[in-house]
Structure formats: C-alpha cells, structure tokens
C-alpha cells in the first residue's frame, strides 16, 4: 500500500526506469520507506546503499541515478521547492548527490511521483516525458549536443506547453566531465559531485514533467497557520534582508570581513579588492530582477544582464560560490567576466565550484612553471586572466586540449600532471572545496568539510551556529560556549553533528537550506509543518533520529568504498599552512581538527580510531542489515567507543 493512501504530502509512486530495456515500472511509495527516510535525499541514499554495491564503476550501467522529492514539495510549506539527485559519484568514487531548486520538484509531485530510479544505459540518447499517468522514453538524438538552455526550449516547443518543467544536461554531461551538473530554469543547478556526468553516461539528456493532480494536505488550516508562523520567524531572521536584497552574493562581504574568502587557489583568504566583485557591486551594476523558487519568500535569485562589451550576457543569478570560483579563487577582479562565466557554465552544464577550483589550481601550476604555455594550448594562465578563464570553461566542457585533463577534477588532474602539483590540489575525498576557507571557521569549515559524506562540502553541515550563535545558546545546545567561537575546537563536534542531522532532514523534506539555516533550523517547527501536511504526528526528537539514520547509511555507503577517519581531513595547504593575512591571519585546520573529530565521532557513537559506524548505533537506528553487510566485508569496527591514546 502506498503511504499516500493514508497520509498527505507524499507522492503515490516511485518510477523505476530501465534504460537498457526501455522498461518503466511504477512502484508504491511505502509507509516504511517514507517514515524512516522521509523523502528526497533520505530515500535516495537508502536506495543507493541497497542497489549499488561497493566497487561499482560510476559510469557503468549498474550505477543508479535517482531523482527524489519530499513530502512538502508542491505545498504552502516555506521554500519546499528542492529536489535531490543521487548516484555513486564519478568525481569522488563515493556517495554523490546534488540538490537544486526551481519548480521542477513541485511539477513532479503534481504528476504523482516521489522518486525516479534510472538503471542501465540507453544505446541512443533519450529523454523521459512524464505527463501525469503517461510516462515514456523519447528519442533525444536531435537534442544531443545542445546546451541546457537550448534543450529546455526545444522540449517545450516539442511538447507544445510552455508550463512544463525540464531538467537537462549540456555538453559537459554528454562528454562525461566528472563535475558536470544538471540545470533547470536557466540557472538552477544540481551542481556537485558530477550527477550530470552520470546522466550523460546513461545517454539520458533530460526529464520533462507535466503534472495536474495536486497534493493531498492532511490538515489545511494547520498548514496555513504554521506557514504564517514560519514566515513571521523568517522575516526577523538575520539573513532575510541579506538574501532578499543581495541574494547569496551578499555573503561575499560577510566572509571577507571574517577573512574567509578563498583566493588564489587558497593561498589567500582575503583580498583588498573584494568590493570590485561584491554582492553590492553585482546588484548595483548587473542585477535586473528578483526571482524565487517555488513557495519561497526570500527571492534570492537575481536575474542579471551585462548590457554590452566582450562579456555581454544574461542569466539567472550569479551566486556567491560562482563569484568566488571564477573571481577571487582565480585572482579575477572583472565582475562582468564572472557573470559571463556563470552564463557559460549554466549553458554547458558545469559545476562552477569545481570548475573554478581546477582552473585556480592550473593557474598556480602555471605560476610555478609546472604547466607551460605550450602545455596549456598556447593560453596564458596568469592569475586574473578573464578571457582565459572563460576559454578554459569551454575547453573543459568539450574536453579539448588541456580541458581534457581539467575535466577530470583537481585530484585526478594533479595525479596526471604530477611534479608536486598534488601538494596544492585543494580537495577532500576528491571533491573541490567551496568558497569559505575552512582555516577561518573551525566547525563550519575545518570539521564540517572534512566529515561531509559527499566530500569537501559546506552544505552537509552548514554549521552557521559555529560562528553566529550566542555563546549562551551554544553552551545550552552543545555543551560549550566555544561552539560559537570560529577559532575554537570544543563543542564543534557536537555542533556539526546536530547540523548534519538537521540538514539531512531539510534535504529529505526538500526545503531550502537557506530557509532552515537559522530560523527553521530546529526540529520543532519542522515537525509541525510535516504533521500539518501529512497528518503524521511526529515528535521533534523522532525527526532528529531520521536525520541520524540518513547520515549513518551514507557513512556506511562510503565505508564500503574504504572511507575511514584517515580520509576525514583537509588538503595539505589548509591543514598545515596558516592564512597569511587578513582577519583570520595565522590560523590553520590542524589547530583543531583531531580534537573536533574525536568529539564528533563520540557524539555520533562511531568508532574513534576508524570513524566507522558501530553495530550498536546502526541497530539503534533500525539498520541491522547495514551492520550485517559491513561486518561481512570487514568494515564494522569491533570496538564500540574506544578512546584514542
């Protein structure tokens, strides 16, 4: 029986699409799956663990590509416009997923589906067309080679309905760029871990959806009440005006004041010229219109237009991460060129964080003489060369010349080039780190990035409390006032664990993390919203347990691939080299990391020596079968909580 027959919110079916045999099956979304993993990221990760064995090649037909939405999508619930796409990552070789906003998720809910599982590989390019109960694979040979913007336009024209929603890959995904992304609505990117490349490996160009069924709400009046209460909380949130006025580019000023903006391939964390690329400058010069994802009050997207000149372009929000990636990370202070880079990356389907990181690494290689002009196809890779940055984005997407090496990501590229370039390849577990320098924020960055289940990533924890919370509240929640100190270790392990669990809940409800960053961070309001939508009277502590369950099954997936405590670390530069100047001068990750890891593993009830989940913890979370599998392959620690000596 489908959970939707008794409860509101959840979609009725999971779609299973066998691309090899062109077979499509509808399976009911069960109460057991929904109640234990909620939806979105949670259900995706459960399916991934169950169906993708250790050692699976990410580009093989045996890998799964899973799109998932949650019980709140398509409702009044604030900022419930997200979806998660999961697979084994071709960039990292461990668990991969990416999350995006827009309106596609709501449309999928209205068609009646909560997850789509793709398996196998099509011989020829195809796209999936979902029209309520009608689901079919269509020929996409005429779409192969098109950009994401061209693909969406072509499919809308083909269907004859401008209101359908489309997710698609561009040339980068087709060419198996290991950090290719998936795009919808011009610039909403499921960006990280190379999900676009997995889509390309399966010859799946796009998924187009039209839904008209609506969503059953268990308690409509309660939902209206709790939504209004949530809006009142959000309007007083510290970040509301920042996102409403500037979008995520507004974070540039905040992190520059902290001395935490990655610059020059992480040689620096502060630049004196940041105002030239700041959010305020972006809004004043290029932003033309506010835009929001489905059911969101923040309107943090800012349509932009560069009217004239060599970088003339338009697009859907040039994000904080993108400005850092193509700006400070590469020593580029030309904001118009950064906007052009954003547009180009969205069209070609490339994750801007990884692209900027690998270009920044190449520029440092050039500075050190490791890569010559001849090696770089005659390009001058000097810091800040705007035109070359744009050309490298294009070369990466089409795997041309040096772009073929850079398309492998910074870990593999540094292994190919060698000559000591591995020493300044900035990644964790194979994924390039994001904009905020972890040396400037102990819990948020040094620990949060190190333990993230998809590699070097800020969004798994997004532990903003580690530098924004009042010390008294930090002491109450995490046992130490130091949990609110960005240069301290004590309390940060418990802080990151809590945030990871709540972020897993948000990703599974498919609410935006910027809504749940502070005001809706805690389980009490989220439990109220979920109860109003579904009719399931879940207790706040049960919601936290679901977040724990999701994080544990993801850690178990990675444990099967050989990930242990030794991998929960930082790149050599960030671990040992102090920030050279600015407000965070002198700090480095090794100051805090070991102490924070001990506290983190202890709070998770994982083995301290190995960082692996224990049988006791897995069984406590109802994951006995996971413990049994890890024990069979020697990945379950014999000890429980053994203190390091």
ChimeraX attribute file (.defattr): number of C-alpha atoms within 10 A of each C-alpha:
attribute: neighborCount
match mode: 1-to-1
recipient: residues
	/A:1	11
	/A:2	18
	/A:3	21
	/A:4	22
	/A:5	15
	/A:6	13
	/A:7	19
	/A:8	23
	/A:9	25
	/A:10	31
	/A:11	29
	/A:12	23
	/A:13	22
	/A:14	21
	/A:15	22
	/A:16	17
	/A:17	23
	/A:18	17
	/A:19	22
	/A:20	15
	/A:21	12
	/A:22	12
	/A:23	11
	/A:24	16
	/A:25	12
	/A:26	15
	/A:27	15
	/A:28	17
	/A:29	23
	/A:30	17
	/A:31	18
	/A:32	11
	/A:33	15
	/A:34	20
	/A:35	16
	/A:36	20
	/A:37	26
	/A:38	29
	/A:39	30
	/A:40	33
	/A:41	30
	/A:42	32
	/A:43	26
	/A:44	28
	/A:45	27
	/A:46	18
	/A:47	17
	/A:48	24
	/A:49	21
	/A:50	13
	/A:51	13
	/A:52	18
	/A:53	15
	/A:54	17
	/A:55	12
	/A:56	16
	/A:57	15
	/A:58	26
	/A:59	21
	/A:60	14
	/A:61	20
	/A:62	16
	/A:63	24
	/A:64	25
	/A:65	27
	/A:66	27
	/A:67	25
	/A:68	29
	/A:69	36
	/A:70	35
	/A:71	29
	/A:72	31
	/A:73	33
	/A:74	26
	/A:75	22
	/A:76	20
	/A:77	27
	/A:78	25
	/A:79	27
	/A:80	31
	/A:81	29
	/A:82	32
	/A:83	32
	/A:84	26
	/A:85	27
	/A:86	28
	/A:87	31
	/A:88	32
	/A:89	27
	/A:90	26
	/A:91	31
	/A:92	25
	/A:93	22
	/A:94	29
	/A:95	26
	/A:96	26
	/A:97	25
	/A:98	22
	/A:99	23
	/A:100	23
	/A:101	26
	/A:102	25
	/A:103	24
	/A:104	29
	/A:105	30
	/A:106	29
	/A:107	27
	/A:108	29
	/A:109	32
	/A:110	22
	/A:111	25
	/A:112	25
	/A:113	27
	/A:114	27
	/A:115	28
	/A:116	20
	/A:117	22
	/A:118	24
	/A:119	21
	/A:120	20
	/A:121	23
	/A:122	17
	/A:123	12
	/A:124	14
	/A:125	22
	/A:126	23
	/A:127	21
	/A:128	20
	/A:129	19
	/A:130	22
	/A:131	19
	/A:132	18
	/A:133	13
	/A:134	9
	/A:135	17
	/A:136	16
	/A:137	18
	/A:138	14
	/A:139	15
	/A:140	18
	/A:141	13
	/A:142	11
	/A:143	20
	/A:144	20
	/A:145	18
	/A:146	18
	/A:147	22
	/A:148	30
	/A:149	21
	/A:150	16
	/A:151	24
	/A:152	26
	/A:153	14
	/A:154	15
	/A:155	22
	/A:156	17
	/A:157	11
	/A:158	9
	/A:159	12
	/A:160	10
	/A:161	11
	/A:162	10
	/A:163	11
	/A:164	19
	/A:165	24
	/A:166	24
	/A:167	24
	/A:168	27
	/A:169	35
	/A:170	32
	/A:171	27
	/A:172	34
	/A:173	31
	/A:174	27
	/A:175	20
	/A:176	24
	/A:177	32
	/A:178	29
	/A:179	33
	/A:180	38
	/A:181	31
	/A:182	33
	/A:183	32
	/A:184	24
	/A:185	21
	/A:186	20
	/A:187	26
	/A:188	22
	/A:189	26
	/A:190	28
	/A:191	25
	/A:192	29
	/A:193	34
	/A:194	35
	/A:195	34
	/A:196	38
	/A:197	32
	/A:198	31
	/A:199	27
	/A:200	28
	/A:201	23
	/A:202	27
	/A:203	23
	/A:204	30
	/A:205	30
	/A:206	28
	/A:207	21
	/A:208	21
	/A:209	24
	/A:210	24
	/A:211	20
	/A:212	13
	/A:213	14
	/A:214	16
	/A:215	22
	/A:216	18
	/A:217	22
	/A:218	19
	/A:219	15
	/A:220	14
	/A:221	12
	/A:222	16
	/A:223	22
	/A:224	16
	/A:225	13
	/A:226	20
	/A:227	19
	/A:228	15
	/A:229	12
	/A:230	19
	/A:231	19
	/A:232	12
	/A:233	14
	/A:234	21
	/A:235	14
	/A:236	11
	/A:237	16
	/A:238	12
	/A:239	21
	/A:240	21
	/A:241	16
	/A:242	18
	/A:243	19
	/A:244	19
	/A:245	20
	/A:246	26
	/A:247	26
	/A:248	23
	/A:249	29
	/A:250	24
	/A:251	22
	/A:252	25
	/A:253	17
	/A:254	14
	/A:255	18
	/A:256	22
	/A:257	14
	/A:258	19
	/A:259	24
	/A:260	28
	/A:261	28
	/A:262	29
	/A:263	24
	/A:264	23
	/A:265	26
	/A:266	29
	/A:267	17
	/A:268	21
	/A:269	30
	/A:270	27
	/A:271	19
	/A:272	8
	/A:273	12
	/A:274	18
	/A:275	15
	/A:276	15
	/A:277	23
	/A:278	24
	/A:279	26
	/A:280	19
	/A:281	17
	/A:282	23
	/A:283	19
	/A:284	11
	/A:285	15
	/A:286	20
	/A:287	23
	/A:288	14
	/A:289	14
	/A:290	18
	/A:291	18
	/A:292	18
	/A:293	22
	/A:294	23
	/A:295	20
	/A:296	20
	/A:297	17
	/A:298	24
	/A:299	20
	/A:300	25
	/A:301	25
	/A:302	27
	/A:303	19
	/A:304	22
	/A:305	21
	/A:306	20
	/A:307	13
	/A:308	9
	/A:309	8
	/A:310	11
	/A:311	20
	/A:312	13
	/A:313	20
	/A:314	21
	/A:315	20
	/A:316	22
	/A:317	28
	/A:318	28
	/A:319	24
	/A:320	20
	/A:321	22
	/A:322	27
	/A:323	30
	/A:324	29
	/A:325	32
	/A:326	32
	/A:327	30
	/A:328	30
	/A:329	31
	/A:330	30
	/A:331	23
	/A:332	25
	/A:333	22
	/A:334	17
	/A:335	23
	/A:336	23
	/A:337	24
	/A:338	24
	/A:339	29
	/A:340	23
	/A:341	30
	/A:342	29
	/A:343	21
	/A:344	22
	/A:345	28
	/A:346	29
	/A:347	23
	/A:348	29
	/A:349	32
	/A:350	36
	/A:351	29
	/A:352	29
	/A:353	23
	/A:354	30
	/A:355	27
	/A:356	29
	/A:357	32
	/A:358	30
	/A:359	27
	/A:360	31
	/A:361	26
	/A:362	28
	/A:363	26
	/A:364	23
	/A:365	22
	/A:366	19
	/A:367	14
	/A:368	11
	/A:369	11
	/A:370	16
	/A:371	19
	/A:372	16
	/A:373	13
	/A:374	10
	/A:375	12
	/A:376	16
	/A:377	12
	/A:378	9
	/A:379	17
	/A:380	16
	/A:381	25
	/A:382	20
	/A:383	22
	/A:384	20
	/A:385	18
	/A:386	24
	/A:387	15
	/A:388	16
	/A:389	28
	/A:390	19
	/A:391	14
	/A:392	26
	/A:393	26
	/A:394	20
	/A:395	19
	/A:396	29
	/A:397	29
	/A:398	20
	/A:399	21
	/A:400	15
	/A:401	14
	/A:402	19
	/A:403	21
	/A:404	17
	/A:405	20
	/A:406	30
	/A:407	30
	/A:408	21
	/A:409	28
	/A:410	29
	/A:411	23
	/A:412	18
	/A:413	21
	/A:414	24
	/A:415	13
	/A:416	14
	/A:417	15
	/A:418	12
	/A:419	13
	/A:420	12
	/A:421	21
	/A:422	20
	/A:423	12
	/A:424	20
	/A:425	29
	/A:426	27
	/A:427	28
	/A:428	23
	/A:429	24
	/A:430	22
	/A:431	26
	/A:432	28
	/A:433	26
	/A:434	26
	/A:435	27
	/A:436	25
	/A:437	28
	/A:438	30
	/A:439	34
	/A:440	27
	/A:441	27
	/A:442	33
	/A:443	37
	/A:444	29
	/A:445	30
	/A:446	32
	/A:447	32
	/A:448	32
	/A:449	29
	/A:450	28
	/A:451	31
	/A:452	22
	/A:453	27
	/A:454	29
	/A:455	27
	/A:456	29
	/A:457	24
	/A:458	23
	/A:459	20
	/A:460	26
	/A:461	28
	/A:462	23
	/A:463	29
	/A:464	20
	/A:465	24
	/A:466	29
	/A:467	20
	/A:468	15
	/A:469	17
	/A:470	14
	/A:471	18
	/A:472	15
	/A:473	15
	/A:474	23
	/A:475	16
	/A:476	10
	/A:477	15
	/A:478	21
	/A:479	16
	/A:480	20
	/A:481	21
	/A:482	20
	/A:483	32
	/A:484	29
	/A:485	23
	/A:486	24
	/A:487	21
	/A:488	19
	/A:489	25
	/A:490	22
	/A:491	25
	/A:492	36
	/A:493	26
	/A:494	24
	/A:495	29
	/A:496	32
	/A:497	27
	/A:498	23
	/A:499	26
	/A:500	26
	/A:501	24
	/A:502	29
	/A:503	27
	/A:504	28
	/A:505	32
	/A:506	29
	/A:507	27
	/A:508	29
	/A:509	27
	/A:510	31
	/A:511	30
	/A:512	22
	/A:513	22
	/A:514	19
	/A:515	23
	/A:516	21
	/A:517	21
	/A:518	19
	/A:519	20
	/A:520	22
	/A:521	20
	/A:522	17
	/A:523	20
	/A:524	15
	/A:525	17
	/A:526	25
	/A:527	20
	/A:528	20
	/A:529	24
	/A:530	24
	/A:531	22
	/A:532	26
	/A:533	28
	/A:534	24
	/A:535	17
	/A:536	16
	/A:537	11
	/A:538	16
	/A:539	14
	/A:540	15
	/A:541	12
	/A:542	14
	/A:543	25
	/A:544	22
	/A:545	18
	/A:546	22
	/A:547	27
	/A:548	23
	/A:549	25
	/A:550	26
	/A:551	24
	/A:552	24
	/A:553	24
	/A:554	22
	/A:555	24
	/A:556	26
	/A:557	26
	/A:558	22
	/A:559	22
	/A:560	20
	/A:561	17
	/A:562	13
	/A:563	20
	/A:564	19
	/A:565	18
	/A:566	9
	/A:567	15
	/A:568	23
	/A:569	23
	/A:570	26
	/A:571	21
	/A:572	16
	/A:573	19
	/A:574	23
	/A:575	19
	/A:576	15
	/A:577	17
	/A:578	20
	/A:579	25
	/A:580	15
	/A:581	14
	/A:582	17
	/A:583	16
	/A:584	23
	/A:585	17
	/A:586	13
	/A:587	23
	/A:588	25
	/A:589	29
	/A:590	19
	/A:591	18
	/A:592	21
	/A:593	22
	/A:594	15
	/A:595	16
	/A:596	25
	/A:597	25
	/A:598	20
	/A:599	21
	/A:600	25
	/A:601	23
	/A:602	20
	/A:603	15
	/A:604	22
	/A:605	19
	/A:606	25
	/A:607	25
	/A:608	23
	/A:609	18
	/A:610	19
	/A:611	25
	/A:612	25
	/A:613	27
	/A:614	25
	/A:615	25
	/A:616	14
	/A:617	19
	/A:618	22
	/A:619	14
	/A:620	12
	/A:621	17
	/A:622	12
	/A:623	16
	/A:624	15
	/A:625	13
	/A:626	20
	/A:627	22
	/A:628	16
	/A:629	14
	/A:630	21
	/A:631	15
	/A:632	9
	/A:633	10
	/A:634	12
	/A:635	22
	/A:636	23
	/A:637	20
	/A:638	12
	/A:639	13
	/A:640	18
	/A:641	15
	/A:642	13
	/A:643	10
	/A:644	8
	/A:645	4
